[in-house]
Amino acid sequence: MWYKCMRSSPLKTVIKWSFSINKSMFCDRKMTKILDGKSLSKTLNLELKAEINEWVKKYPKPRLACILVGDDPASVTYVTKKREAAELVGIQCDLIKLNSDVSQSDILQAIHQLNDDVSVDGILVQLPLPESINERMICNAISENKDVDGFSIINVGKFCLDMDALLPCTPYGIMEIIKRNNIETFGRNVVVVGRSKNVAMPIAMLMHTDGKHESQNGMDATVTICHRYTPSDQLANHCRNADIIITATGVPGLIKADMVKPGATIIDVGLTRITCPETGKPKLVGDVDFKEVSKIAGAITPVPGGVGPMTVAMLMRNTFKIARNRSLLSI
């Protein structure tokens, strides 16, 4: 009887109208796209493996030399992942392990020997180095033509002038995530949070440069750079206006949901090990409050599994690019 009364009452119309709105809102809301760097890196590695398989039919196998100083657990893990990726795609990867108390001159000597070795295509020194070592001097000692990390001042200079250069691997990976997921950058507002010379600065350069220049890497965005001295209210305002936020600070939870424009793309480069409050176990997190921001964003990278795997994949690409260029020049 209550049901019959309700069917004939004005309340029925209100209930139906309310349900219609809620259903429409649910259907119209697009699911946030997870920018899965782990999956994309596997695709890139398989593509590169196919290229190298063809390449070695005529030319020598690409060769990468990794210098690891000390036994820092994180550095050991990173180098292990790089060597595994190299084996997968068909690149020979040699490990030169030096003690943590090694002198700067000994590291430089090892680099000079690798620079002179014509069988070595790429050289990398795993960072960070002990405090007693001048990282800038070490990076600059690597020949620009073997500098797979893209950290030497010559490669950085070429890169900043938008000339053809070896791109730093993390910014290169971010660029590939954006391109492969068809995220528009032309004329868009981009906020880069952080100003590190190996990640934030080069990605800001990539995002704002002209795509018609020599490198053709430019993404033609309008870029704002924020850093530790940007007042928190201004940081929030800049982020709310951004179509793309790229954050690389190592400050967990820095980017919150109320700082994000609905539908924005979020690239989280941050990686910090914390103790999970629920489980008490170690946990890796980024700069972004992923749980809440993923409810607002149009696309977002997870941590881990976002930018990290792409960095290793682009290192492999840089190594092959060097090997290809060196072999073709010798013809």
N, C-alpha and C positions, 0 to 999 in steps of 0.2 A: 504494500500500500504506500509506504514511504517512497519507494522507487517510482510508482505511478504518479504520485503527487509531484515529485521532483521533475519528472519528464514534462509535466504540463505547466511547470512554474517558470518564471523568468530566470531563476537560478541556473536552469539548464543551459541557457544561452551564455551566461557568464562563465560557467565551468568549461563549456565547449570552446569559447573564445580564448580563455586562459590556456587550455591545453594546446590549442592551435599555435599560440605564440611560443610556448615553451618548446613544442616540437619543431617549429621553424627555426628557433634559435639553435637547437641542438643540431639540426641538419645542416645549417649554414656555416657552423663553426668548423673551420678546417683543422685537421689534426696537425700538431707540430711535427715538422720533419726532423728526424734525427740524422745529423750529418755523420754517418758512420765512417770514420777514417780508417778503421781496421779493415772493413770490407773493401773500401776503395783502394787501399794500399795493396791488398791481395790482387785486385784487378790490374793495377799498374805494374806490379811485379811480374804477373803472368805475361802482360804485353811486352815488358822489357826482356823477359826470358826468351820469348819468341824472336825478338830482334837480335839478341846476342847469339842465339843458336844459328841464325843465318850469318851473322858477322864472322863467327869463328871458322866458318868454312873457307874464308879467304885471309883472315887477319888473326893476329895473336889474341888470346883470351885477355880481357881487361884485368888489370891488377891494381889492387888498392892496398896501401900500407897504413895500418893503424898504430899510433904510438900511445901507449897507456902508461901513465906515470903513477906509481903507487897502487894500492889495492882498495880504494874507496868503493864500497859496495854498489852505489848507484852507477858510478863510472864503469865498473866491471859489467854490470847488467846491460848498460847501453852498448858497450863494445860487443858483448855477446850477441845482442839482437842484430847489430850491424853485420857481424860475421855470418850469422844464420841467414840473413837476407841476401848477402852476397853469394853464399853457396846456392841458395835457391835460384837466383837469376843467372848464375853462371859466371860470376866474377871471382877471381882469386883474391882472397883477403889474407894478408900477412899481419900477424900481431908482433909488435916490438914492445916488450914489457920492460919498463925501467923502474928501479926502486924509488920510493918516495923521497929519499934523501939525495937523489941524483942532482948534479949541478946543472945550472942553466947552460953552461958551455957544452956539457955532454949531450943535452937535448938538441942544441943547435948543431952539433957535429952529426948526430943521427939524421937530422933533417937534411943537412947538406949532402950527406951520402945518398939519401933517397932522391934528392933533387937531381943528382948526377947519374942515377941509375936509369938508363933508358928503358928498362923493362917494367919500371913502375909508372903507372898512369896517374894515380891519385894518392895524395897524402893527407891524413888528418891526425891532429893531436887532440885526444879526448880532453875536454874541459869539464870542470875547472882544474887548474894546476895548483900545486902547493903555493902558499903565500910568498915564498922566497923567489918564485919564478915570475918573470915579467911576461904575462900572457900576450900582450900586444907584440912584443919583440919576437916571441915564438911564432905567432900567427904570420907575422910579416916575413919570417925567414922561409916560409914555404913558397916555392915557385908559383907565380900566379897561374901558370898553365897546369899545375897539379893540385891547386887549392880547392879540393872538393867541397869544403865547408863554405867557401866564398868569403872568408874572413880577412884576407890580406888587404892592405890599404889600396893596392892597385885594383883588385876586384871590386872593393867597396867604392872606389872613385869612379870606375867605369859604370858601376851599377847606379850610382847617384846621378851620373850624367846621362842615364838611360841609354847606355851603349850595351852592346852584346857582352855579357859577363856571366861568370858562374854565380848563380843566385844562392844566398844562404838557404839552407835546406828547410828550415821551419817556415819562413815566409813563402818559399816556393811551394811547400805543401799546402799552406793556407790558400794560396792563389789557385792551386789545382782543385781543392775542395770547392771553392766558389765557382770555378768554371765548369767543373764536371756536374755540379748540381744546378747549373743554369740560373745562378743568382745574379741579378742585374746590378751592375756597379756604375754604369755610365750616368753621371750627374747625380748620383745618390750621395746622401750624407753618411760619412763613415767616422766613427769615433774609435781611435786607438788609445787604449788605456795602458800606459807604460812607455818607457823611453830607452829600453835596453838597446845597445848597439848591434846585437846579434839577431834580435827578433822584432821589437817594436819599431825601431827606426827604419829598417828595410821594408817592413810590411806597409808602413805609412808611405814610403817612397813609391812602392809598387802600386798602391791604391790610387795615388793622386797623379801619376805621370801619364803622359799622352800615349795612347795606344798606337799612334801613327809613327812614333819615333823608331829609331834603329832596332831596339830590342823587341818591340811590339808586345812587350809585357804589360805596359801601362793599362790601368783600369779606369781612368778618367773620373774618379770620384772626388768629392769635396771632403777633405780630411781635417779632422780636429784631433790634436794630440793632448791627452791629459796625463798627469803624473802625480807623484806623491804630494806635491805642493799645490795641486789644484784643489781649491776649497770643496768640501763634500757637497754643498748645495749646487755649486757650479758643475761639478762632475755629474750630478743627477740630472741637471738641466740639459747638459750636452748629450747625455745618453738618451734622454727622452726624445730628443730631436733626431736621433740616428736611425738610419735604415739598416745599418750594419754596425755592430759593436765587436771589436777585437780586443780582448783583454789579456795582458801578459804581465802580471804583477807578482804573483805568488802570494796574494792576500785572500785567503778563503772567504767566500761569501761577500766579496766586495760589491758585486753587481747583483742588486736585488730586483724583485719583480716590479716594484713601483718606479724603477728607473728605466724600464723598457717599454718602448712603443709597441702596441699590438702588431704582430706580424713581422717584427724586426728579425734579422739574422744575427745570431750570437756565436762568435768563434772564441772558444775558451782555451787559451794556451797555458794557463796557470796549472801548476802541478805541485801540490803540497801534501805531505803525509801527516795525517792527524790521527788522534785516537777517537774512534767512533763512540759517541756518548751512549748509544743503545747497547752495543756489544762489548765495548772496552777494547776492541781489537784495532790494529792499525788500518787506516783507510786512506786512499788517494782521492783528493778533491781538487777542484779548480777554483777559479776566481768567482765563479757564478753560482748563485743559489739555484742549482739545477732543478730541484723539485718544483719550486714556485715559478721560476722564470720560464720553464718549459710549458707552463699553462698559458703563457702570454705570447711567447715568441712564435714566429713562423717557421724558423729552423734553428737548430742548436747542435753544437758538438758536445758529445759526452766526455767525461773525464773519469777514468782513462778511456782510451779507444777512439779518440777524436783526432787531434792534431799529432800526437806522438808517433803513431805508426806511419803517418804521412811523411814525417821528417826523415825517417829511415828510408822510405821508398824513394824520396827525392835525392838522397845521398847516392843511391844506386844509379839513378838517372844522370846525376852529375859525373859520376865515375865513367859511365859509358860514353857520355858526351866528350869527355877528355880523351878517352881511348880512341874514339872515332876521329876526332879532330887531329890528334897526333899521328895516327896511321895515314890519314888522307894527305896530311902535309908532307909526309915522308915519301910519298909516291913520286 
